Amino acid sequence: MATEIQGDFDGSRLRAGLVVARFNAVVTDRLEEGALDALRRHGVAEEHIIVVRVPGAFEIPTVARMLLHQDKVDGVAGIGCVIRGETAHFDYICDAALGGLAALGRETGKPVTCGVLTCETLEQALQRAGGKLGNKGFDAAQALVECASLGRSLEELRT
């Protein structure tokens, strides 16, 4: 019989980092509220949550890396919002933010989740930041709790 491993949603042992972009704050503030709600609901202690604010989505991976390499947190959720404009800038920022977060997870082997919205309009972003389509900040923080739990389960296999 195959061994199945999956995480749970017990965040009581988690030290969580949120790296939140200030750009598009009308959206990112709501995403942050959702992320904090998820962490609290899953038992992460207030004193084990660090929120770091950065100028925009481009800066999220770099600062998340700093936080992870200082061993201040067990994992990080990047929170931001990029809304398409009239130039290719959108594509470059989205690639840097999302690709940077993915690379950081591979580099560190620690949980890194993505709560960076990449939307065509402000309306789309607001629907994903507590509107009809839920709160992607909540989802990113919940995924962080689950992945951290999964990491602990995988570590137990080594012993």
C-alpha positions as CSV (number, residue, x, y, z in Angstrom):
1,M,0.0,0.0,0.0
2,A,1.3,3.4,-0.9
3,T,2.2,6.0,1.8
4,E,0.0,9.1,1.6
5,I,1.2,12.3,3.1
6,Q,-0.9,15.5,3.4
7,G,-0.8,18.6,5.5
8,D,-3.3,19.8,8.0
9,F,-4.5,23.2,9.1
10,D,-2.9,23.4,12.5
11,G,-0.9,26.6,12.5
12,S,-0.1,26.5,16.3
13,R,3.6,25.9,15.6
14,L,4.0,28.2,12.6
15,R,5.9,31.4,12.5
16,A,4.4,33.1,9.5
17,G,5.5,36.0,7.4
18,L,3.3,38.2,5.2
19,V,5.1,40.5,2.7
20,V,2.5,43.0,1.6
21,A,2.8,45.5,-1.3
22,R,1.5,49.0,-0.6
23,F,0.8,49.7,-4.3
24,N,-2.9,49.2,-5.0
25,A,-3.5,49.4,-1.2
26,V,-7.3,49.5,-1.7
27,V,-6.9,45.9,-2.7
28,T,-3.8,44.8,-0.8
29,D,-5.2,46.0,2.5
30,R,-8.2,43.7,2.0
31,L,-5.9,40.8,1.0
32,E,-3.8,41.4,4.1
33,E,-7.0,41.3,6.3
34,G,-8.0,38.0,4.8
35,A,-4.5,36.5,5.3
36,L,-4.4,37.6,8.9
37,D,-7.9,36.1,9.4
38,A,-6.7,32.8,8.0
39,L,-3.6,32.6,10.1
40,R,-5.6,33.5,13.3
41,R,-8.3,31.0,12.5
42,H,-5.7,28.2,12.1
43,G,-4.1,28.9,15.4
44,V,-1.0,31.0,14.5
45,A,-0.2,33.1,17.5
46,E,-0.1,36.9,17.0
47,E,3.5,37.0,18.2
48,H,4.4,34.5,15.5
49,I,3.1,36.7,12.6
50,I,5.4,39.2,11.0
51,V,3.9,41.6,8.4
52,V,6.5,43.5,6.2
53,R,5.3,46.2,3.9
54,V,7.1,46.8,0.6
55,P,6.5,49.4,-2.2
56,G,5.0,47.1,-4.8
57,A,4.7,43.5,-6.1
58,F,8.1,43.6,-7.7
59,E,9.8,43.9,-4.3
60,I,7.9,41.1,-2.6
61,P,10.3,38.2,-3.5
62,T,13.4,40.0,-2.5
63,V,12.1,41.0,0.9
64,A,10.5,37.6,1.4
65,R,14.0,36.1,0.8
66,M,15.5,38.4,3.4
67,L,12.9,37.4,5.9
68,L,13.3,33.7,5.3
69,H,17.1,33.8,5.4
70,Q,17.1,35.6,8.8
71,D,15.1,32.6,10.2
72,K,12.4,34.9,11.5
73,V,9.7,32.9,9.9
74,D,9.0,29.3,8.8
75,G,7.3,30.4,5.6
76,V,6.0,33.4,3.7
77,A,2.9,34.5,1.8
78,G,3.4,37.3,-0.7
79,I,0.5,39.7,-0.9
80,G,0.1,42.1,-3.8
81,C,-2.0,43.3,-6.7
82,V,-1.0,44.2,-10.2
83,I,-3.6,45.6,-12.6
84,R,-3.0,45.7,-16.3
85,G,-2.3,49.1,-17.8
86,E,-1.6,50.3,-21.3
87,T,2.0,49.1,-21.4
88,A,3.9,45.9,-21.1
89,H,5.0,46.9,-17.6
90,F,2.2,44.6,-16.2
91,D,3.8,41.5,-17.8
92,Y,7.2,42.2,-16.4
93,I,6.0,42.9,-12.9
94,C,3.8,39.8,-12.8
95,D,6.7,37.6,-14.1
96,A,9.1,39.1,-11.5
97,A,6.7,38.8,-8.6
98,L,5.3,35.3,-9.3
99,G,8.5,33.8,-10.7
100,G,10.4,35.3,-7.8
101,L,8.2,33.7,-5.2
102,A,8.3,30.4,-7.0
103,A,12.1,30.5,-7.2
104,L,12.3,31.5,-3.5
105,G,10.4,28.4,-2.5
106,R,12.7,26.2,-4.5
107,E,15.8,27.9,-3.2
108,T,14.9,27.8,0.5
109,G,12.8,24.6,0.6
110,K,10.5,26.6,2.9
111,P,6.8,27.2,2.2
112,V,6.2,30.3,0.0
113,T,2.7,31.0,-1.2
114,C,1.3,33.5,-3.6
115,G,-1.4,36.0,-2.8
116,V,-0.4,38.3,-5.7
117,L,-3.4,39.2,-7.9
118,T,-2.8,39.7,-11.6
119,C,-6.0,41.3,-12.8
120,E,-7.2,43.2,-15.9
121,T,-9.3,45.7,-13.8
122,L,-9.7,47.1,-10.3
123,E,-13.2,45.5,-10.2
124,Q,-11.7,42.1,-10.8
125,A,-9.1,42.6,-8.1
126,L,-11.8,43.7,-5.6
127,Q,-13.9,40.6,-6.3
128,R,-10.8,38.5,-5.4
129,A,-10.0,40.6,-2.3
130,G,-13.1,39.8,-0.3
131,G,-15.8,40.2,-2.9
132,K,-17.8,37.5,-4.7
133,L,-14.8,35.4,-5.6
134,G,-13.5,35.2,-2.0
135,N,-10.2,36.5,-0.6
136,K,-7.0,35.3,-2.2
137,G,-5.0,36.6,0.7
138,F,-7.0,34.2,3.0
139,D,-6.3,31.4,0.5
140,A,-2.5,32.2,0.3
141,A,-2.2,32.2,4.1
142,Q,-4.2,29.0,4.5
143,A,-2.0,27.3,1.9
144,L,1.0,28.5,3.9
145,V,-0.3,26.8,7.0
146,E,-1.0,23.6,5.1
147,C,2.3,23.5,3.4
148,A,4.2,24.2,6.6
149,S,2.3,21.2,8.1
150,L,3.2,19.1,5.1
151,G,6.8,20.1,5.5
152,R,6.8,18.8,9.1
153,S,5.3,15.5,8.0
154,L,7.9,15.1,5.3
155,E,10.7,15.8,7.9
156,E,9.2,13.1,10.1
157,L,9.8,10.6,7.3
158,R,13.5,11.3,7.4
159,T,13.7,10.3,11.1
